[in-house]
Amino acid sequence: MKVLAVLRVIDAAFAAAPPVPCRAGCAACCHGPFDISPADAKAVEAGMEALDSATRGQVVTRAREEIAAFQHTRPDWQAPYDVESLGEADFDIIAHLRADEPCPALSDTGGCTLYQHRPSTCRLMGRPWLTADGGLLANACPIQEEFPGYAAMPPTPIDLEMIESALDEIDALQRRQGSPGTTIAGAIVRWAGRGTESPRP
């Protein structure tokens, strides 16, 4: 199963549940760097290939600015921008410093330029989720207290174990091919640095 097919399982579960209170243009959750899996990075890279050249250039420029900010703290952080190599302490420091900065994929109008190829973390945002084994994945929306409807929203069922198992297989393949977990900016700059299109997921 290809990565986008797996990620769309999340989309289907999201769409089958009652609508969330927030709407397009709300980008509160689109600020600050976070780590993404090799599978998610593969999706981001495919999204870069699908952009028009002007938008692609803007996204790459913003991503390079974020990588430069990381390198201000860790000059040794170079391609393939393996987030694990930073160590948890340094990553937390940099993420805190960049917490208010928009994602490189966020457009000036508040939309995601890589929406169809966004990582699983982004797709899960905005709902509480009920896993097949009865576990609860809390809603991570940073401004949910501003929307009273969130408090009344029941958890949405999802077979997260199946999704994670499928993504783990893709992760393993990507790591063998030299593409470790990174950040959205790392995936974008890594893609731009190759100068060639990678296979679509």
N, C-alpha and C positions, 0 to 999 in steps of 0.2 A: 504494500500500500504506500503510495507516494505521500509526501509530507502535506501537500495542500488538501488531499483527500482526507487525511486524518484531522487536520485543523478544521475542516468544514463539518466534521461531526460535532464539534463544539458549537459552530454557528447554527446547526440544525437544532440542537438542544436549546440554544438561546432563543431562537425564533419561535419555537413551539411553546414557550412559556409566556406569561403575561408581559406586556411591554414594560420596560424600565422607565422611571420618571425623567431621566435626562434625555437630551436630544442631540442631533448632529450639531457640531459647533462647540459643544462642551468639551474642553480639552484639559480639564484639571488633572486627569490621570496621565496626560501625555507630557509630563515634565520630569526631569531627573533621569539619569541613566540607571539601568538595571541589567542583570545578566540574562542572556538568552542561550538556549541550548544549540548544539550544532544543527539540529533539524530546523529550528526556528531561523537560524542564520541562513540556512539554505533557502527557506521561503523568502526572506528579505532580499537575498541576492537575486532570486527570480523576479521579484518585484522591481528591482532596479533595472533589469533588462526590459521590462514592460513600459517603463516611463518614456515620455518624449525627451528629447535631448536637453531642452531648456530646463525642464523640471529636474531631470537627472543631475544636471550640473549644479543646481541650487542645493539639492539634497547632499551631494558629495561635498560641497563646500562647507555646509553646516556640520557634516559628520567629521570632516578633517579638523574643524575648529574644536570639536569636542575631544577628539583624540589628542590634539595639542594640549588641551587642558589637563588630560590625564598624564601626559608626558611631562608636564611641568612638575608634577609630584613624583612621577616614575619615568625618567628619561629612557630607561631600558625597556619600556613597554613598546614593543615593535610587532609588526605582522608576524604571525597571524592573529595577534591581539587576544591571546588566550587569557580569559578573565581569571582563571584559577591561578595563573602565574603571578598575579598582582598580590594575592593573599587577601584574606577577608578584611584585615585591619586597614590596609591601604585603599582597598576598594570602597569601604565604608566612608573613609575620609573624603575621597574624591566625589563619591555619590552625594555626600552631604553638601559639599561645596557647589555641586551642580544641580542641587535639588529643584531650584526654581527655573532652570534653563529648559527650553522646549526641546522635545525630541527632534533629531535632524529630519525626520520624515513629516513633521507637522508643518503644514502650509501656513502662509500668512493669514488665511481666512479661517483657520481653526480646523481644517480637515486633514485627514491622514493621506499622504500621497501614496502610501504603500498599503492602503486599507485591505485590499484583497489578499495581501501577502503578509499581513501583520502577524507577530508572534502569538503563541498560545496565551501568554500572560495578558496580552491586550484583549484577546477574545473572551477570556474568562472574567474580565473586569466588569463590574456593575451589577452582579448578582451574587447571592449566596448559593452555594451548590451542595447538593446531597449526593454523596458517592454511593456506589452499589453496596458497599459494606456498612452503610449507615453513618459514615463520617461526614462532618460538616466543613466545607471550605468557605470561610467567611467572605463577605463582600469587601473588597479592598478599595472601593471608591473613596478617595480622600475627602470628598465633600458631601457624602451621603446624608449628613445631618441637615443639609439645606433642603432636602427633598423628603417630606414626611411619608411619602408613599413607600420609601425603601423599608421603613420599620415594619410595615405590614406585609412585605413581600415574603412568601414562603420560599424555602430553598428549592432550587430547580434540580431534579434528578439528572445525573449524568454518570456514564460508565467511565469514570476517570482512569480506572486501572487499565482498561482496554486501550484507551487513548495513550496513556503513558507507556504502555508496553510497545505499541506500534512506533511511537516516537523514539523510544530507546533503541530500537533496531536501526532506525535511520541515524541516530546519534552515533552509534558504534561504527557504521559505515563512514560517516563524515569524518570522524576522528582518525580512522585508518587512512583516509585520503588527505590528512593534514589540516582539517578544518575543525578546530576545537570550539567549545563554547566561548562566547564573546559578549559584546553589547551590540545594540542596533548600529551605533556609529562604527564599531569595529567591523561588523559584517559589511557595511556599506563601503568603508575605506578598503577593506580586504578585497572586495569585489572590484572596486575601481583600480586597485593596484595590479590586478591580474591582466587587465586590458583585453580580456577575451570573455565571451559569453560562456557561462556554465550551463550544463543541461538543466532544463526545466524540471521542477519536482513533479 
